[in-house]
């Protein structure tokens, strides 16, 4: 039996913690094994106006080797609204938008829930990963998804 990679463990925890809530909101985790192996996990939803909303979790997994001992692994969350088949492709669409979730929450919406922005959620074990994913998932649902679909705009949010 093959040992589970850090990316496999992250994916399993991501699905366990946020998968059901994201699916209920219409976001599906793409089946892209090469991207998953590289630590990139993208949930997407097609909007009625032809655009797609993407919530990407980017994992930086550090193994506990001698020269990196004590360095926690981490992840960040990127939001993209685009008309392109891949969020990395730059769009000319007038409603194209791309933003780090932590920057959107802390700077655009002025909600000081994180230590700062941009923010990478650190974790050292399964427990801290679960807590970090729960926090990021709540922010993605509360701020990211409505921002992606255009129903929540920072300029309309009280400062």
DAFEN-V74361 format. One record per residue. N is the residue number from 1. RES is the residue in one letter. OMEGA is omega as a letter, one per 30 degrees, with the letter a starting at -180 (999 if undefined). D_FIRST is the distance of its C-alpha to the first C-alpha in whole Angstrom. Layout:
BEGIN
n=N res=RES omega=OMEGA d_first=D_FIRST
n=N res=RES omega=OMEGA d_first=D_FIRST
END
This chain:
BEGIN
n=1 res=X omega=a d_first=0
n=2 res=X omega=l d_first=4
n=3 res=X omega=l d_first=7
n=4 res=X omega=l d_first=9
n=5 res=X omega=l d_first=12
n=6 res=X omega=l d_first=16
n=7 res=X omega=l d_first=17
n=8 res=X omega=l d_first=14
n=9 res=X omega=l d_first=15
n=10 res=X omega=a d_first=19
n=11 res=X omega=a d_first=19
n=12 res=X omega=l d_first=17
n=13 res=X omega=l d_first=20
n=14 res=X omega=l d_first=23
n=15 res=X omega=a d_first=22
n=16 res=X omega=a d_first=22
n=17 res=X omega=a d_first=25
n=18 res=X omega=a d_first=27
n=19 res=X omega=a d_first=26
n=20 res=X omega=l d_first=28
n=21 res=X omega=l d_first=31
n=22 res=X omega=l d_first=31
n=23 res=X omega=l d_first=30
n=24 res=X omega=l d_first=33
n=25 res=X omega=l d_first=35
n=26 res=X omega=l d_first=34
n=27 res=X omega=l d_first=32
n=28 res=X omega=l d_first=29
n=29 res=X omega=l d_first=26
n=30 res=X omega=l d_first=25
n=31 res=X omega=a d_first=22
n=32 res=X omega=a d_first=22
n=33 res=X omega=l d_first=19
n=34 res=X omega=l d_first=21
n=35 res=X omega=l d_first=23
n=36 res=X omega=l d_first=20
n=37 res=X omega=l d_first=18
n=38 res=X omega=l d_first=21
n=39 res=X omega=a d_first=22
n=40 res=X omega=a d_first=24
n=41 res=X omega=a d_first=24
n=42 res=X omega=l d_first=27
n=43 res=X omega=a d_first=29
n=44 res=X omega=l d_first=32
n=45 res=X omega=l d_first=35
n=46 res=X omega=l d_first=38
n=47 res=X omega=a d_first=41
n=48 res=X omega=a d_first=44
n=49 res=X omega=l d_first=46
n=50 res=X omega=l d_first=43
n=51 res=X omega=l d_first=42
n=52 res=X omega=l d_first=38
n=53 res=X omega=a d_first=37
n=54 res=X omega=l d_first=34
n=55 res=X omega=a d_first=32
n=56 res=X omega=l d_first=30
n=57 res=X omega=l d_first=27
n=58 res=X omega=a d_first=27
n=59 res=X omega=l d_first=24
n=60 res=X omega=a d_first=25
n=61 res=X omega=l d_first=22
n=62 res=X omega=l d_first=23
n=63 res=X omega=l d_first=20
n=64 res=X omega=l d_first=22
n=65 res=X omega=a d_first=23
n=66 res=X omega=a d_first=26
n=67 res=X omega=l d_first=28
n=68 res=X omega=a d_first=27
n=69 res=X omega=l d_first=27
n=70 res=X omega=l d_first=28
n=71 res=X omega=a d_first=28
n=72 res=X omega=l d_first=27
n=73 res=X omega=a d_first=25
n=74 res=X omega=l d_first=27
n=75 res=X omega=l d_first=27
n=76 res=X omega=a d_first=31
n=77 res=X omega=l d_first=32
n=78 res=X omega=l d_first=34
n=79 res=X omega=l d_first=36
n=80 res=X omega=l d_first=37
n=81 res=X omega=a d_first=40
n=82 res=X omega=l d_first=40
n=83 res=X omega=a d_first=41
n=84 res=X omega=l d_first=39
n=85 res=X omega=a d_first=36
n=86 res=X omega=a d_first=34
n=87 res=X omega=a d_first=35
n=88 res=X omega=l d_first=35
n=89 res=X omega=a d_first=38
n=90 res=X omega=a d_first=41
n=91 res=X omega=l d_first=43
n=92 res=X omega=a d_first=47
n=93 res=X omega=a d_first=47
n=94 res=X omega=l d_first=50
n=95 res=X omega=l d_first=47
n=96 res=X omega=l d_first=44
n=97 res=X omega=l d_first=43
n=98 res=X omega=a d_first=40
n=99 res=X omega=l d_first=40
n=100 res=X omega=a d_first=37
n=101 res=X omega=a d_first=37
n=102 res=X omega=l d_first=38
n=103 res=X omega=l d_first=41
n=104 res=X omega=a d_first=42
n=105 res=X omega=a d_first=42
n=106 res=X omega=a d_first=44
n=107 res=X omega=a d_first=46
n=108 res=X omega=a d_first=47
n=109 res=X omega=l d_first=47
n=110 res=X omega=l d_first=48
n=111 res=X omega=a d_first=46
n=112 res=X omega=a d_first=45
n=113 res=X omega=l d_first=42
n=114 res=X omega=a d_first=40
n=115 res=X omega=l d_first=41
n=116 res=X omega=l d_first=41
n=117 res=X omega=g d_first=41
n=118 res=X omega=a d_first=39
n=119 res=X omega=l d_first=36
n=120 res=X omega=l d_first=32
n=121 res=X omega=l d_first=31
n=122 res=X omega=l d_first=29
n=123 res=X omega=a d_first=26
n=124 res=X omega=a d_first=25
n=125 res=X omega=a d_first=22
n=126 res=X omega=a d_first=21
n=127 res=X omega=a d_first=25
n=128 res=X omega=l d_first=27
n=129 res=X omega=l d_first=24
n=130 res=X omega=l d_first=25
n=131 res=X omega=l d_first=29
n=132 res=X omega=l d_first=29
n=133 res=X omega=l d_first=28
n=134 res=X omega=l d_first=30
n=135 res=X omega=a d_first=33
n=136 res=X omega=l d_first=32
n=137 res=X omega=l d_first=31
n=138 res=X omega=l d_first=35
n=139 res=X omega=l d_first=37
n=140 res=X omega=a d_first=35
n=141 res=X omega=a d_first=36
n=142 res=X omega=a d_first=40
n=143 res=X omega=a d_first=41
n=144 res=X omega=a d_first=38
n=145 res=X omega=l d_first=38
n=146 res=X omega=l d_first=42
n=147 res=X omega=l d_first=43
n=148 res=X omega=a d_first=41
n=149 res=X omega=l d_first=43
n=150 res=X omega=a d_first=46
n=151 res=X omega=l d_first=47
n=152 res=X omega=a d_first=47
n=153 res=X omega=a d_first=49
n=154 res=X omega=a d_first=49
n=155 res=X omega=l d_first=53
n=156 res=X omega=a d_first=53
n=157 res=X omega=a d_first=51
n=158 res=X omega=l d_first=54
n=159 res=X omega=999 d_first=54
END
